[in-house]
Amino acid sequence: MILKSNLDNIYQMVYNDNKGSIMSKVQTSLRLDSDKLYEAKEILKNLGLNFTDAVNIFTNMVVATKGLPFDVKIPTKEFKKSIDELENKTGKKFDSVDELFDDLDT
């Protein structure tokens, strides 16, 4: 659960501090995967937020950070190779956790 102080900070980002009034709003529409939307709404509900609040927080963070509020990176060749091994089931296999850790130590 998000701490109350964090919710207060988020609230201040979404609402106008000076007059206590809601900032000018516009209506928009988004095309989202319905399963992901439902899952996101459930998570946000558990955090005490609704989807609109989350979109407003994201938008404010984009403005505040002058970019996405998280790192977006191009996967490295090593990472891509690892994903291919997982998807194709061609990676190393181990008979025990001890074998796995022994391999990690080498």
C-alpha positions, 0 to 999 in steps of 0.5 A: 500500500502506498504510504499516506505521505506519498499519496499526499505528494501525488495529490499535490501533483494532480491538483493545483496547490495555489487555489485548491481547484482542479486544473483544467482537464481535457477528455481523451481516449486510449486504445489499451489491451483489455486484460492489461487494463483490468489488471492495472485497475485492480492494482491501482485500486489496491493502491488507493488510486483509479486509472485516471489518477494514474494517467494524470500522475504519469503525465505530470511525471513526464512533464516534471522529468522532461521525459519518461519517468523510467529508463527505456533502453535498447536490449543488449545483444546478451539480453536478446540472446538470453531471451532467445534461449528462454523462448527456444528452450536452448539454454543451460539445464541443471538437475539441481539448484546446487549445479545452477549455483556452481555454474554461476560461480564459474 
